[in-house]
Amino acid sequence: MTGLTPTITRWQGVGLMASTLLGTGVFILPQLTVNAAGAWALWTWALLVVAILPLGWVFAVLSRDFPHAGGPAFFVQEAFGIRYGHIVGLMFVCVVPLGAPAALMMTFEFLKPLIELSPLQIMIAQVAVILGMFSINLKGMQLSGKIQLYITLSIAAVVFAMIVALLVGTGEVAVAENLKQGSATGVMAAVSLAIWGFLGIEAITHLSSEFKNPKKDFVPAVMMGVALVGVVFVFCTYLSMFDPSADLAMVSAYQMLLGDSGPWVIGILGLVSGFATVNVYFSSVARLVWVLSNDGVLPKALGTTNQHGIPQQALLVVQAISILIIFGTFISDQPYEQIVRWVNGVFVFIYALSMMAAWRLLGKKHRPAIVLGLLVCAVFFYCLGPSMVYGCLLAVVLFFWAQRFHRKVVA
């Protein structure tokens, strides 16, 4: 079995981590949460950032101590056996082709201030983007890591410039007076969407074996990326409160503070950042398919790599399935907000099982963080409510499939 090539440095890892988390949501999710939680949206994000830190820490330590392209599936396998590792791996494989179309739908929202496209044209453009990502990923993650570090720094610089303009400006810029009052129900709705902003902590775990020095660099890369993203999301939420009823509140805030170039600056950054997020997810799930193929769970043809150490066939199949789902969402006209909640529900299962695995695999000094991570997963489960049905059904189906598959293997 050909190994994957280690090429990622600490700062490239920060770029991959931060751009994955910022991704499609950085300039959209804050506005959605303001519309849901009103005046309490800022506190919702601040608490969510604090809550996500123990999850990030546990994932980072697991990936440092158990570097493997299988990510959470490998952790669960090491803790509970290969059967349950396969369940987690297949959950991830099943959810990414669903999440990628939702991510692209959010990303293409940034085109609205720039150009008017029909739904058919948008769908064609989404397919073209996926085909372009396939070409980029054929040569590995080093180039992608460099590009995404620059994207992350650019987003942070724009948000910082807006905050500076707000602090030193003399104009009348303030939180909208008609901002609705916060409520517990609104906070729960906001959390059910905001979880999307931190999907990606687990995605980079699939790449831990491709860090040049994972023992030294992986944990700092993850935690620095999470901290940077948390600050950016909180600031973007505050800026979105200036005009939450606008098509894109961040564009409106930019125009208030820095001028009329808002549609171009926010639009281009939003597009590129969203594409970067989808790119990392495709890369991560392709590596997981490669692992599952070599375990005999998926067809052997998916377990090969090209001359750059990239699982080319796995990447091709994953992206082809996503294209089919894009066609399906176009025909059914499915809103991306609901798809986001379905995807979030599946990841709550993956996170909870990973925390349980960490309890067995890591030392006792990490258990306070693990307990906090499990409590956070329980809160997420409650906030998602009926949207957890998709994740529950997927978990049940894969559980019974795994039972049958492993009985056949033993026989």
N, C-alpha and C positions, 0 to 999 in steps of 0.2 A: 504494500500500500504506500503510495507516494505521499510524503508529508507536505504540510503547508509551509510556505516560506516566511520566516520572521523578518519583517521590514519596518514595523511601526515603532516610532520613538515616543517619548513621554508627551511632547507637545503636539505631535500628530494625534496621539490618543486623546488629549484634551479637545482638539478640534473635532475628532470623530464623536466623542461623548457629547460635547456641547451642541454641535450642529444637529446631532440626532435628536436631542431633547428639544432644542429650539424649533427646528424643523418647520413643519407646516403650521404649527400653532402659535408661533411667537407673536405675530401681528394680528391674529384672528381670535384665538382662545380667550385672551383677556376681555375682548369686547363681548363675547358670548357669555362669559361669567358675570360681567357687569349687568348685562340684560337679565340674567337669571337671579343674581344675588343683590343687585342694586348697590346700596351704600356699603354693604358688608363684603363686597367682592375683594377689596384690598386685603382685608383680614383673612379671607378665605385662602387667598394665594399665599400669604405669609405663613399661615399655619400649615398649609400643604407642603411648602418648602421644608419646614422644620420636620414634618412627618416623614418626608421622603428620604431624609438623610440616613436614618438607620437602615432602610432598605438598600440604599446605595452603598453604605459601608459593608454590609453583609455580602452583597453581590461582589464587591471589589475584593474582599478578603478571600471569598470562595474561588474567584477567578485567579487570584494570585497564587493560592496554595494548590489549586487543582486546574491548571491551565489546560483547556481542551476546547476543540472546535464545537463540541456538543453543548457547551454552556449549561443552562439550567437542567437540561435533560441528563447531562453527564453527572451533575451534582446529585440529582434525585436517584440516578442509577447507582452511584457509589454508596448512597445512604440506605436505599430500600430495595435495591435489586434492579436488574436490567428491564424487567417487565414494566415497572413504574417509570423508569427512565424513558422507555419508548413511548409511553403515554404522553409525557410532557413534551418530548420531541415532536410527536405528531400533532399535538395541540398547537405548537408554534408553527409547524409547517402548514397547518390548516388555516391559521388566522392571518398570517402575513399576506397571502394573496387577496384576502378580504380587506385588510387594513390599507394596503397600498392604493387601491382605487379611491378609498375615502381620503387618504392623504393627498392624492393628486387632485381630487375634487376641491379640497380646501385650498391647495396651492394655486389652482387656476382662478380662484376668487381674486387674486392680485392682478389678473389681466383686465378686470372690469374697468378700472379707471384709465387704462391705457388703450384698449382696443375692444371693439364689440365683436364677439364671435357667437355663432349659433351653437346650440348643444351638439350638433353633429361635428362641427369643426373642432370644438373642445375635445370631444371624444377621440377624434383622429390625432389631435396634438398630443393627448395623453399617451396614446399608443406609440407615437413617434419618440416621445421622451423615454419610454421603457426600452425601446430598441437602442436608443443612444446609450442608456445606462449599461446595457449588455456589452457594448463595445468598450466602454471605459473600464468595466470590471474584469475584462479578459486579461489585463496586465497586472492585476493585483491592487492592494489597498493603499500602497505608499503614495501614489499620485492623488488618490481620493482623499487620504488623510491631510495632505498639504492643502488641497483646494478647500476642504471643509474647515481647516483652521483659519484660513483667510476669510471665509464666509462668516464664521463665528465672531472674529475680531471686528469685521465690518458692521455686523448687527449691533454688537456691544458699543461700537463707536457712535453709530447713529443715535441709539437710545441715550447714550451719555451726552451727546451734543444737544438733544432735545431737553434733557434735564438741566443742563447748564443754561440753555436759553431761557428756560422757565425761571431759574433762580435769579438770573441777572437782568431779565427782560423788564420792560416798563409797561408792557401792554396788559390789558385786562383779560387774562387767561385764568380760568378757574374751573372747578368741577361743575358740571351742569346742574342748574337749580332744580330741574325736573327729575333728577335721579330718584328712582323709586326706593322706598324704604326696604331694608334688608329683612329677611325672615329665615327661619330654620329650613323651610321647604325650599326656598330659593338657594340657600347655601348648599343643600344636598344636590340640587339640580346642577349647580355650578361645579361642585366636586366631581359629579359623574362625568362631566365634560373635561374638567381640568386634569384629570388623571392622564388623559392623552398627552399632555405636555411633558410627562415624565416617562412615557413609554420609550424605552431605548436604553435604560439602565441595564436591562438584561440582554439587549442586542449586542452590546460591545463585549459581553462575556464570551461570545462565540469567537471573538477575535483575539482573546488573551494569548493564545499560543503563537500568534503572529507578532507579538511585541518583541523587540530585540532583547529587552531585559524586563520580563514581566514581574519578577520579584521586587525590583526596585521602582519600576515606573507605573505599574498598573493601578495600584490603589490611589496614588496622587493624581493620576490622570482622571480617574472616575470622580473623585471627590472635588477636585478643582473644577471639572466640567459641570457637576451638579450645582456647586455653589454659584458659579458664574451665571448659569441658567436661571437659578432661583432669583437672583438680583434683577436680571433682565425682565423676567415675568412680572415681578412686583412693580417695577417701574412702568412697564407697558400697561399694566392694569390701571395704574393711576392716570397715565396719559389718556387711556381710553375713556376715562370718566368725563373728559371735557365735552365730548360729543358722541355719546354711545348710540344715538339714533342714526348716525351717518352710515353709508354703505360700508365704509372701512374707517373705523374711528381713529386708527393710527395715522392714516393719511390726513384726516381732518386735523388732528393734533399737530402733525408735522407742518401743515400749512399755516396754522396759527403761530407756530413758534419759529420756523425756519424759512418759510416762503413757499412759493407755488410749485417747487420741484417735488413735492410730496408724493404724487402719484407715481413718478418715475423711480425715486429713491426707494420708497417702501415697496412699490410693486416689484422692482427687479430683485431686491434683497429677499422679499418673500418668496418669489419664484425660485430663485437659486437655492435658498435654504430648504424649501420644501422638497426640491429635487434631491438635495443632499441626503435628507432623511430617508426618503424612499430608497435611495441608492444603498445606504448602509443596511437597511432591512433586507433588501434583496441579497446583498453579499453575505449577511449573517445566516439567513435561512438556507442559502445554497450550501454553505459549509455544514449546516446541520443535516441537510439531505444527504450530503457526502458521507457523514458519519453514520447515519441510519442505513445507508446503502451498504457500507462496509460491515455493518452489524447483521445484514441479511434481512432487515425489515422492509427495505425498499429495493427496487430492481438493481442488480449489480452494475448495470450500464451507467447508473448515476454516481458510482463510486470511483470514477477516474478523474484525473487532473491533467491540465495542459502543461506546456513547457514552463509556464510561469507559476506552477503550483496552484492553479485556480480550478475549482470543480466546475468546469465549463458546461457539461451536460446537465448537472443539477441546476445551475443558474438558468440555463435555457428553458428547462421545464417549468421552474417556478415562475419565471416571467411570462411564459406562454399562458399559464393558468390565470395569472393576473390580467392579462389582456382579455381573456374570455370573460372574466368577471366584470371588467370595464364595459364590455359589450352588454352584459346582463343588466348592469346598473343604468346604462343609457336607455335600454328598452323599458325597464320598470320605473325609471325616474325616481330612484330611491334617494331620499335626502341624506347628506353625509353625516348630519348630527346623530341620527339613529345608528348608522353603521359604526360611528366612533364609539358609541356606548356599548354596542355588541362586542367590538374588539376589546374595549377596556375590560369587559367582564371576563373574557378569556384570560387576559393577562393577570387579573386578580388571582385566578386559580394558579397560574404559573408562579407568581410571586409567593403565594402562600406555601405551595409545595417546596419551593426553593428555600424558604425560611425553615420549614420542617427538616429539610435535608441538612441545612447548616447546623441545626441543633445536634445532629449526630456527628457531623464531620469536623466542626470547629471546636476549639478549646472553650472551657467554661467562661473565660474572660469576655467572650463575645456574646454570651447568652442574654445580657440585658438588651443589646441591640436587636437580637433575634426576636425577643418577646415583643419589643416595640414594633418591629416589622410585621409580626403577626397581627397585632392590634390594629395597625394601619390597614392591613388587608381586610380585616373584619369591618372596619368603618367604610372602606371602599365598597364592599359587598352590600352593605346596608344602603348606601347612597345610590347605588346603581339600580337596586330594586328589581323591577320586572325585566330590565335589560340584561340581568344575569342569566335569564332563561337560555339564551343561545350558548353561553359558556357551560352551563350545567348539562345541557343536552349533549354537547360535544364531549364533555368529560365522561358521561355515562356511556356513550357509543364507543369511545376509544378504550374505556376500561374493559368492556365486554369483548371488544376486538382483541385486546392484548391477552386476555385470558384464553381465548380460543387459539390465537396464534402461537402462544408459548406451549399450550398443550400439544399442538401438532409438532412443534420442534422437539419436545421431549419424547413424543411417541416415535 
